[in-house]
Amino acid sequence: MRSSKGLAALLVVLGGLLAILAGGRTWLSVTPLGATVSAVSGAIPVSGREAAPAGSALGLVALAGAVALLTSGLVVRSVVAVLLALCGAGLVAVPLASGADGFGGAAADAVARVTGARITSGGGFVASTTAWPTVCAAAGLLVLAGAVVALVRGRRWAGPSRRYEAPAVVGAAATAAGAAATGSTPDAGAATARDRAYDTWDALSDGTDPTADDAPPT
């Protein structure tokens, strides 16, 4: 069970990191043609964040989801696994959807940014695609695989450890355990502490230092 939990988190983390890495690399190499070519020296690189900005965002979501898989309980973990499955599917779909027209929109934006000339019809540039869109899709498959492992095996995983509990919860558990060991109840211990506080306050009101050695017992 522990190995499948680590495997799911590892797949999601690798997919998220790979998607972020791919987003920062060159997805397109755009060469303007015709009247705009004189304004450009060489090809114009277009990164994944420009061609498909959703890819890097989904990579960050995947990393956050990996943390949630390791630290959450069953219900939250199941919801996170479903969201991660959608995230992985999105990473696969992003380069496919953006590249349906050969990344023509991103290429035209790149030409307009560099040359100042907005090309609205074909023939104004030539765009060649690198391997990084495929890497983004592969990252989505890794995230999707991790989500599937979490959905199939997640019900057998142990819940979060005590280090993720709030201090008040841990303290209450410790008080209850101590009361059970001594045969007393938490309410009784709290009542005794209140009585001592009242006695100390009364001693101060009478002008007596309750911390002095000769002070009357409280």
N, C-alpha and C positions, 0 to 999 in steps of 0.2 A: 504493500500500500504506500509506504513511504517512498519507494523507488518510483512508482507511477506519479506521485505528487511532484517529485523533483523533476521527472521527465517532462511533465506538462508545463511546469514553470520554465524549464530550460528552453523548450521549444518556443514558447511565447516570447521569452526574452531575446532569443536569437533572432526571431522574426521581427520583433520591434526594432532592435538595433540595426538589422539589415535594411529595413525600410527607411530608417533615418539616414543611414549611410547612403543609400541609393538616392534619396532626395537631394543630397548635396552634390551629387555627381552630374556630369553632362549627359543629358538624354538626347539632345538634338544638336546637330551641327548644320547651321543654316547659311547658305551662300546666296546673297541677293543677285538678281539678274537685271539686265537692261539698264535703265537710267539710274538706278540706285547703286549699281555696283561700284561706281567711282568713289562713292562716299565711304566705302568699307574696305579695309585691308584684311583680306582673309575671311574665313568663315566665322559666324557668330555662334558662340556656345550658348545653349539653353539648358539650365539645370532642371532637375526633377521638381524642385519647389516652384519653378516658374511654369513648367509644362503641366504638372499635376500636383498642386499644393496639398491636396488631401492626403497624399501618401505619407508625408512626414508627420502630419497630425495623427493619422491612424497608428503610426509607429509609436508615438508617445502614449497613446491610449493603450496599446498593447503592453508597454512596460508597466504602466499603472495597474493594469489588470493582472499581470504576473504577481505583483506584490499582494494584491487582494486575494489571489488564489492561495497564497501561502499563509495568510493571516486571518482569514474570515471563517465563519462557521458554515454549516451545510447550506442553509437557505441563500445566504449572500453569495457563497461560492457557486451555487448553481446559476444564479442570475448573472454573475460575472462571466461564467463559462459561455453562456448564451451570447452575451455581448461580445466576448472575444471571438466567437465563431462569426458573428456579423462583421467584426473588425477585420478578421482574416479574409472573409469573402470580399470586403471592400478593397483591401489591398490588392487582391487579384483583379478586381474589376476596374480599378483606377487607371492603370496603364492601358487596358483594353479599350475602355470608353474614351480616354483622352487621345488614344492613337487611332481611333476609328477613321479619322480623316487625315491620318499621317501627321498628327500634331500640328495641323495647318494653322489653327488659331494661335498657338504658342509661338510658332515660327513667324507668323505675321506680326505679332506683338514685338518680337525680338528685332525684326527689321525696322519697325516703326520707332522703337526705342533708340536704335543706333543711327538711323538715317533721317528720321523725321518724316519719312514718307509712308503713309498708311496704304498697304496693298490690299485691295478688296477683291481682286480677282486672281485666278490662278496664273502661273507663269512668271510671277515676279520674284520667285526664289526657288532654290532647291534645298530640301531638308533631308538629311540622312540621320537615321535613328541608331543609337548605340545599344549596347547590351543591357544598360541599367534599367530600362523599363521591365525587362524580363526578370531582372534581379528583384525588383519590387514585387512582382507577381509571385516569385518563389518565396519571398518573405511572408506574403499572405498565406501561402500554403503551410508554412511552418506554424504560424499563429493559429490557423485553422486546425492543424493536427493537434496542437497543444490543447485547444478548446475541446476537441473531441475526446481526448484522453481524460480531461477533467469531467466532462459530462458522463462518460461511461464508468469511470473508476472513482469519481469524486465522493460518492456516497459512502465509500469504505474508508475514507481518510479520517484521521483523528481531527478533532477540533483544535482551535488555537490554544497555545500553551498559556500558562499563568502570567508570563511576562507581558502579554498583550492586554491583560485585564486592568481596569482602572484601580489605582491604589486603594480607593475606598472599598471596592469589592473584595480585594485581597485582605484588607484589614478586617472587614466584617467576617470573612471566612476564618481568619486566624482567631478572632474573639470567640466565635461560635465553637471552634475546636478546643480552645482553652477552657471554655465553660463546660463542655462535655467531659473533659478530662478531670475537672475538679468537682463535678457533680452539681454545679451551680448553673444559674441561667444568666444570659446576658442582661436581662432586665434587672436582676438582683444586683449585679455588679455595678450597673449604671446608677441604681438607687443609692448604693453605698457611697459611690463617688460624690453624688450630689449632697448627701448628708454631711460628708466631711467638708465639702466646700462651704456649706451653710455654717457649720461649727467654726470654721476658720474665720469667716466673715464676722460672726458674733464676737469672737475673741478680739478682733481688730476694733470693733465698735466699742468694746469695754476698755480699750487702751492697752491690751495685752498683745505682746509679740508672740504669735503662735510658733515661730521658729526658734524661740529661746529655749534653753535647756530646762528652765524652771517653769515653763508655761504649762498651764493645766492641760491634760490630755484632751484631745478632741475625738 
